[in-house]
Amino acid sequence: MPTLLDDFLSRDGSRVLHAVWETIRSRDPEQLQPLVEALPLIRRSTADLDLGGMIYSNNGHLAHALTKLEKHREGRCWCAVYPGMLTHDPRKEDTSGNVRILSTSEPGWSMTYVCECAVCGLVFDVEQGDHHFMWWDWKPRGPKRRRGEV
């Protein structure tokens, strides 16, 4: 059975995208470590690929997956990848146990969230918007909140 590394190195757009999304979703160090060790090889193999994308370039998702691997290599918390990637839905991250939603504005297409990383406690202000697709802009607020603070 092919590994994620095999998929990244395949030069087949659909396989590369499979590896990209699995990497973005993963919090399994055993799954990510072989990719971290092969980062230079993955970069060379994917450097000139056109992964398409209608509204948002899939090459942007590839860049995000590679950034996640870099941050993992540096020992950074999983939440370090939220800023700069518009596809991290706070509700899904909350359901997965990755963050806790501390508060929200009134529900609607445009709304805001305050979220806390379940691992390191970093607090984020998250803006939700919609323009051709739903997106979320994560901005770190600062370290773990104090008791009673939102």
C-alpha contacts under 8 A as a table, 3 or more apart, distances in Angstrom:
res1	aa1	res2	aa2	distance
2	P	5	L	7.93
2	P	6	D	5.68
2	P	7	D	6.85
3	T	6	D	5.05
3	T	7	D	6.39
4	L	7	D	4.93
4	L	8	F	6.18
4	L	19	A	5.15
4	L	22	E	7.88
4	L	35	L	7.72
5	L	8	F	5.06
5	L	9	L	6.19
5	L	19	A	7.52
5	L	34	P	7.39
5	L	35	L	6.10
5	L	38	A	7.81
5	L	42	I	7.77
6	D	9	L	5.20
6	D	10	S	5.94
7	D	10	S	5.13
7	D	11	R	7.75
7	D	12	D	7.62
7	D	15	R	4.95
7	D	16	V	5.25
7	D	18	H	7.33
7	D	19	A	5.83
8	F	11	R	6.94
8	F	15	R	6.90
8	F	16	V	4.69
8	F	19	A	5.94
8	F	20	V	7.71
8	F	42	I	6.20
8	F	45	S	7.56
8	F	46	T	7.31
9	L	16	V	7.43
9	L	41	L	7.86
9	L	42	I	6.14
9	L	45	S	5.70
9	L	46	T	7.26
10	S	15	R	6.94
10	S	16	V	6.97
11	R	15	R	7.72
11	R	16	V	6.76
11	R	45	S	6.83
11	R	46	T	6.75
11	R	49	L	7.23
12	D	15	R	5.38
12	D	16	V	6.07
13	G	16	V	5.09
13	G	17	L	6.08
13	G	49	L	7.59
13	G	50	D	7.74
13	G	51	L	5.69
14	S	17	L	5.13
14	S	18	H	6.19
15	R	18	H	4.99
15	R	19	A	6.35
16	V	19	A	5.11
16	V	20	V	6.14
17	L	20	V	4.80
17	L	21	W	6.21
17	L	51	L	7.61
17	L	58	N	7.69
17	L	62	L	7.43
18	H	21	W	5.45
18	H	22	E	6.17
19	A	22	E	5.13
19	A	23	T	5.98
20	V	23	T	5.20
20	V	24	I	6.20
20	V	61	H	6.85
20	V	62	L	5.66
20	V	65	A	5.63
21	W	24	I	5.01
21	W	25	R	6.14
21	W	61	H	7.87
21	W	65	A	7.53
22	E	25	R	5.25
22	E	26	S	5.91
23	T	26	S	5.17
23	T	32	L	7.07
23	T	65	A	5.90
23	T	68	K	7.85
24	I	64	H	7.51
24	I	65	A	5.33
24	I	68	K	7.03
26	S	31	Q	7.64
26	S	32	L	7.55
27	R	32	L	7.83
27	R	78	W	7.26
28	D	31	Q	5.32
28	D	32	L	6.30
29	P	32	L	5.00
29	P	33	Q	5.68
30	E	33	Q	5.54
30	E	34	P	7.50
31	Q	34	P	6.78
31	Q	35	L	7.67
32	L	35	L	5.25
32	L	36	V	6.24
32	L	69	L	7.10
33	Q	36	V	4.95
33	Q	37	E	6.27
34	P	37	E	5.16
34	P	38	A	6.29
35	L	38	A	4.99
35	L	39	L	5.98
35	L	42	I	7.88
35	L	69	L	7.17
36	V	39	L	5.20
36	V	69	L	5.50
36	V	70	E	6.94
36	V	72	H	7.65
36	V	73	R	6.28
38	A	41	L	5.31
38	A	42	I	6.08
39	L	42	I	5.01
39	L	43	R	6.03
39	L	66	L	7.46
39	L	69	L	7.68
40	P	43	R	5.12
40	P	44	R	6.27
41	L	44	R	5.19
41	L	45	S	6.11
42	I	45	S	5.10
42	I	46	T	6.08
43	R	46	T	5.35
43	R	47	A	5.61
44	R	47	A	5.31
45	S	48	D	7.71
46	T	49	L	5.34
49	L	59	N	7.98
50	D	59	N	6.90
51	L	57	S	7.35
51	L	58	N	5.33
51	L	59	N	5.69
52	G	57	S	5.98
52	G	58	N	5.65
52	G	59	N	7.25
53	G	56	Y	5.55
53	G	57	S	4.57
53	G	58	N	5.11
54	M	57	S	6.85
55	I	132	H	7.47
56	Y	60	G	7.44
57	S	60	G	5.36
57	S	61	H	7.18
58	N	61	H	4.99
58	N	62	L	6.41
59	N	62	L	4.87
59	N	63	A	6.19
60	G	63	A	5.02
60	G	64	H	6.21
61	H	64	H	4.95
61	H	65	A	6.25
61	H	85	M	7.92
62	L	65	A	5.13
62	L	66	L	6.29
63	A	66	L	5.15
63	A	67	T	6.12
64	H	67	T	4.97
64	H	68	K	6.19
64	H	81	V	7.61
64	H	85	M	6.91
65	A	68	K	5.04
65	A	69	L	6.44
66	L	69	L	5.06
66	L	70	E	6.29
67	T	70	E	4.97
67	T	71	K	6.18
67	T	81	V	7.33
68	K	71	K	5.16
68	K	72	H	6.10
68	K	78	W	7.82
68	K	80	A	7.93
68	K	81	V	5.87
69	L	72	H	4.99
69	L	73	R	6.14
70	E	73	R	5.03
70	E	74	E	6.32
71	K	74	E	4.97
71	K	75	G	6.33
71	K	76	R	5.24
71	K	77	C	7.65
71	K	78	W	7.95
71	K	80	A	7.16
71	K	81	V	7.66
72	H	75	G	5.07
72	H	76	R	5.61
72	H	77	C	7.30
72	H	78	W	7.32
73	R	76	R	7.57
76	R	80	A	6.52
77	C	80	A	5.66
77	C	119	V	7.30
77	C	120	C	6.81
78	W	81	V	6.43
78	W	119	V	7.93
79	C	82	Y	5.57
79	C	117	C	6.47
80	A	83	P	7.03
81	V	84	G	7.28
81	V	85	M	7.30
82	Y	85	M	5.91
82	Y	88	H	6.63
82	Y	138	W	5.88
83	P	86	L	7.85
83	P	137	D	6.63
83	P	138	W	4.83
83	P	139	K	5.98
83	P	140	P	7.63
84	G	137	D	7.18
84	G	138	W	7.36
85	M	88	H	6.77
85	M	136	W	7.88
85	M	137	D	7.28
86	L	135	W	4.99
86	L	136	W	4.92
86	L	137	D	5.71
86	L	138	W	7.92
87	T	134	M	7.97
87	T	135	W	5.77
87	T	136	W	6.27
88	H	92	K	7.69
88	H	93	E	7.13
88	H	135	W	7.75
88	H	136	W	6.35
89	D	92	K	5.39
89	D	93	E	6.25
89	D	135	W	7.53
89	D	136	W	6.32
90	P	93	E	4.92
90	P	94	D	5.95
90	P	99	V	7.51
90	P	101	I	7.24
90	P	113	Y	7.63
90	P	115	C	7.45
90	P	126	V	7.85
90	P	136	W	7.79
91	R	94	D	5.02
91	R	95	T	6.13
91	R	101	I	7.64
92	K	95	T	4.99
92	K	96	S	6.07
93	E	96	S	5.10
93	E	97	G	6.31
93	E	98	N	5.17
93	E	99	V	5.70
93	E	100	R	8.00
94	D	97	G	5.08
94	D	98	N	5.75
94	D	99	V	4.83
94	D	100	R	5.29
94	D	101	I	6.37
95	T	98	N	7.62
96	S	99	V	7.83
97	G	100	R	7.14
97	G	118	A	6.84
98	N	117	C	6.28
98	N	118	A	5.35
98	N	119	V	7.30
99	V	115	C	6.19
99	V	116	E	5.33
99	V	117	C	4.39
99	V	118	A	4.73
99	V	119	V	7.89
100	R	115	C	5.50
100	R	116	E	5.19
100	R	117	C	6.53
100	R	118	A	6.36
101	I	104	T	7.54
101	I	113	Y	6.81
101	I	114	V	5.99
101	I	115	C	4.42
101	I	116	E	6.50
102	L	113	Y	7.45
102	L	114	V	5.41
102	L	115	C	5.44
102	L	116	E	6.91
102	L	150	V	6.50
103	S	113	Y	5.72
103	S	114	V	5.23
103	S	115	C	7.28
103	S	150	V	7.21
104	T	107	P	7.63
104	T	111	M	7.27
104	T	112	T	5.59
104	T	113	Y	4.37
104	T	114	V	6.38
105	S	111	M	5.59
105	S	112	T	5.31
105	S	113	Y	6.58
106	E	111	M	6.57
107	P	110	S	7.77
107	P	111	M	6.23
108	G	111	M	5.94
109	W	128	Q	7.15
109	W	129	G	6.13
109	W	130	D	6.28
109	W	134	M	8.00
110	S	127	E	7.43
110	S	128	Q	5.28
110	S	129	G	4.71
110	S	130	D	6.83
111	M	127	E	6.14
111	M	128	Q	5.22
111	M	129	G	7.02
112	T	125	D	7.16
112	T	126	V	5.51
112	T	127	E	4.56
112	T	128	Q	5.82
113	Y	125	D	5.96
113	Y	126	V	4.96
113	Y	127	E	6.54
113	Y	128	Q	7.87
114	V	123	V	6.98
114	V	124	F	5.70
114	V	125	D	4.81
114	V	126	V	6.13
114	V	150	V	7.38
115	C	123	V	5.62
115	C	124	F	5.18
115	C	125	D	6.60
115	C	126	V	7.30
116	E	121	G	5.48
116	E	122	L	5.57
116	E	123	V	4.36
116	E	124	F	6.25
116	E	144	K	7.50
117	C	120	C	5.74
117	C	121	G	4.69
117	C	122	L	5.30
117	C	123	V	6.44
118	A	121	G	5.86
120	C	144	K	7.41
121	G	143	P	6.46
121	G	144	K	4.43
121	G	145	R	7.31
122	L	140	P	7.06
122	L	141	R	7.42
122	L	142	G	5.89
122	L	143	P	4.67
122	L	144	K	4.98
122	L	145	R	7.67
123	V	140	P	5.98
123	V	141	R	5.35
123	V	142	G	5.65
123	V	143	P	6.19
123	V	144	K	6.13
123	V	145	R	6.84
124	F	138	W	6.14
124	F	139	K	5.32
124	F	140	P	4.32
124	F	141	R	5.02
124	F	142	G	7.35
125	D	138	W	6.00
125	D	139	K	5.26
125	D	140	P	6.36
125	D	141	R	6.21
126	V	136	W	6.29
126	V	137	D	5.42
126	V	138	W	4.51
126	V	139	K	6.19
127	E	136	W	5.50
127	E	137	D	5.12
127	E	138	W	6.71
128	Q	134	M	7.19
128	Q	135	W	5.71
128	Q	136	W	4.48
128	Q	137	D	6.53
129	G	134	M	5.83
129	G	135	W	5.36
129	G	136	W	6.38
130	D	133	F	5.40
130	D	134	M	4.41
130	D	135	W	6.06
131	H	134	M	6.69
142	G	145	R	7.86
145	R	149	E	6.03
145	R	150	V	7.01
146	R	149	E	5.44
